[in-house]
Amino acid sequence: RAAAMAAQMDLVWARWDQAAKTWTEPAALLAANSVVDFAPLLCGPMTNGDALLLWTRDYDNQLISTNPAQHRVGSRLWRAATQSWVATPSAATGQTYQLSQSLAGSGNRAVYAWTRDADGVLTNDTDQEVFYCEWADGTWGPVTQYATNSVADKNARAAVSPSGDAY
């Protein structure tokens, strides 16, 4: 029953009209489907005032995925010049037991970071590690594990300096 309800969750967006001091009518960001789309993250401004959006999608309608083939982090770019969303490649696929996440960006660079529990047993947090991937000039790089140790990594936080250094 919870999975059926989760499948009805979709992302919508609206834009603030500064001159009129009102929001536009909410509009669907993605095609309607029976798949849970949740946990949106937004960063920017990127080059030319663009903004980068990530969200989590799980085809099994699970908030914490157990099946790597059914989980991905989708990506869209808001083009300030055309006032429209543009599809971009997925940021990360196949991530199971994903916990915290963070997105930061500036200029032509962004970093997406998250924590992941290796085995899904959340009562043993010594196997939780930080992973990240970087966006540069419109392309997502590979998923990289930040460290491997027995320290419980709880909350990933990403930052990109004005000069483009990712942290």
C-alpha positions as CSV (number, residue, x, y, z in Angstrom):
1,R,0.0,0.0,0.0
2,A,2.8,2.4,0.8
3,A,4.6,1.6,-2.5
4,A,1.3,2.3,-4.4
5,M,1.0,5.7,-2.7
6,A,4.7,6.5,-3.3
7,A,4.2,5.8,-7.0
8,Q,1.8,8.8,-7.1
9,M,4.6,11.2,-6.0
10,D,5.8,13.4,-8.8
11,L,7.8,16.6,-9.0
12,V,6.2,19.9,-10.0
13,W,7.8,23.4,-10.3
14,A,6.8,27.0,-10.2
15,R,8.7,30.2,-10.8
16,W,8.5,33.4,-8.8
17,D,7.6,36.5,-10.9
18,Q,9.4,39.3,-9.1
19,A,7.5,42.0,-11.0
20,A,4.0,40.6,-10.2
21,K,5.0,39.3,-6.8
22,T,3.3,36.0,-7.6
23,W,4.2,32.4,-8.4
24,T,3.4,30.8,-11.7
25,E,1.0,27.9,-11.8
26,P,2.7,24.7,-10.7
27,A,3.7,22.5,-13.7
28,A,4.8,18.9,-14.0
29,L,8.6,18.6,-14.3
30,L,8.6,15.0,-15.5
31,A,6.2,12.9,-17.5
32,A,3.5,11.3,-15.4
33,N,4.4,7.8,-14.4
34,S,3.9,5.3,-11.7
35,V,7.3,5.7,-10.2
36,V,8.3,7.6,-7.0
37,D,10.3,10.8,-7.7
38,F,11.4,12.5,-4.6
39,A,14.1,14.4,-2.7
40,P,14.8,17.3,-5.1
41,L,18.0,19.3,-4.7
42,L,18.6,22.6,-6.5
43,C,21.9,24.6,-6.9
44,G,23.1,27.6,-8.8
45,P,23.4,30.0,-10.3
46,M,25.5,28.1,-12.8
47,T,26.9,29.7,-16.0
48,N,24.5,32.3,-17.5
49,G,22.2,32.1,-14.5
50,D,21.2,28.5,-15.1
51,A,20.3,26.2,-12.2
52,L,20.9,22.5,-11.7
53,L,18.2,20.1,-10.3
54,L,18.7,16.6,-9.0
55,W,16.1,14.2,-7.7
56,T,15.9,10.6,-6.7
57,R,13.8,8.1,-8.6
58,D,13.2,4.5,-7.6
59,Y,11.3,2.2,-10.0
60,D,10.4,-0.2,-7.1
61,N,8.8,2.8,-5.3
62,Q,11.1,2.5,-2.3
63,L,12.5,5.6,-0.5
64,I,15.6,3.6,0.5
65,S,16.5,1.4,-2.5
66,T,17.5,-2.2,-2.1
67,N,17.7,-2.9,-5.9
68,P,20.5,-1.1,-7.7
69,A,18.9,-1.8,-11.1
70,Q,15.8,0.2,-10.1
71,H,17.4,3.4,-8.6
72,R,18.8,6.5,-10.2
73,V,19.4,10.2,-9.5
74,G,17.9,12.2,-12.3
75,S,19.2,15.6,-13.5
76,R,17.7,18.6,-15.3
77,L,19.2,22.0,-16.1
78,W,17.1,25.2,-15.9
79,R,18.2,27.4,-18.8
80,A,17.8,31.0,-17.8
81,A,18.0,32.2,-21.4
82,T,15.0,30.1,-22.6
83,Q,13.2,29.9,-19.2
84,S,12.9,26.1,-19.7
85,W,14.1,22.8,-18.2
86,V,16.5,20.7,-20.3
87,A,17.1,17.0,-19.8
88,T,20.6,16.0,-18.8
89,P,22.2,12.7,-18.1
90,S,21.6,11.0,-14.8
91,A,24.0,11.9,-12.0
92,A,24.2,8.4,-10.4
93,T,22.6,5.1,-11.0
94,G,22.6,1.8,-9.1
95,Q,23.0,3.3,-5.6
96,T,21.4,1.2,-2.9
97,Y,20.8,2.1,0.8
98,Q,21.4,5.8,0.0
99,L,21.0,8.0,3.1
100,S,21.9,11.7,3.2
101,Q,22.6,13.8,0.1
102,S,23.9,17.2,-0.8
103,L,24.3,19.3,-4.0
104,A,26.3,22.5,-4.6
105,G,27.4,24.3,-7.7
106,S,28.8,27.5,-9.2
107,G,29.9,28.5,-12.7
108,N,30.4,25.3,-14.8
109,R,30.9,23.0,-11.9
110,A,28.8,21.1,-9.3
111,V,29.3,18.3,-6.9
112,Y,26.7,15.8,-5.7
113,A,27.6,13.9,-2.5
114,W,25.7,11.3,-0.5
115,T,26.2,8.7,2.2
116,R,25.5,5.1,1.6
117,D,25.1,2.1,3.9
118,A,27.0,-0.9,2.4
119,D,24.7,-3.6,3.6
120,G,21.4,-1.9,4.5
121,V,21.6,-2.8,8.2
122,L,21.1,0.6,9.6
123,T,21.8,-0.4,13.2
124,N,25.4,-1.0,12.2
125,D,26.6,2.4,10.9
126,T,30.3,1.7,10.7
127,D,29.9,0.7,7.0
128,Q,28.3,4.0,6.0
129,E,30.6,5.9,3.5
130,V,30.6,9.1,1.5
131,F,30.4,9.0,-2.3
132,Y,30.3,11.8,-4.8
133,C,30.3,12.7,-8.5
134,E,31.1,16.0,-10.2
135,W,29.4,18.0,-13.0
136,A,31.7,19.8,-15.3
137,D,30.5,21.6,-18.4
138,G,27.3,19.7,-18.8
139,T,28.6,16.2,-18.0
140,W,28.5,14.1,-14.8
141,G,31.7,12.3,-13.9
142,P,32.0,8.8,-12.4
143,V,30.8,7.9,-8.9
144,T,33.8,8.1,-6.5
145,Q,34.0,6.7,-3.0
146,Y,35.5,9.4,-0.8
147,A,37.0,7.1,1.9
148,T,36.9,3.6,3.1
149,N,37.1,3.2,6.9
150,S,35.0,2.1,9.9
151,V,34.0,5.6,10.9
152,A,30.2,6.2,10.6
153,D,29.8,8.8,7.9
154,K,26.3,10.3,8.6
155,N,25.8,13.5,6.7
156,A,27.4,14.4,3.4
157,R,27.7,18.1,2.6
158,A,29.0,19.4,-0.7
159,A,30.4,22.9,-1.5
160,V,31.8,24.6,-4.6
161,S,33.8,27.8,-4.2
162,P,33.3,30.7,-6.6
163,S,36.6,29.7,-8.2
164,G,35.2,26.2,-8.9
165,D,36.9,24.1,-6.3
166,A,34.7,21.3,-5.1
167,Y,34.6,20.3,-1.4
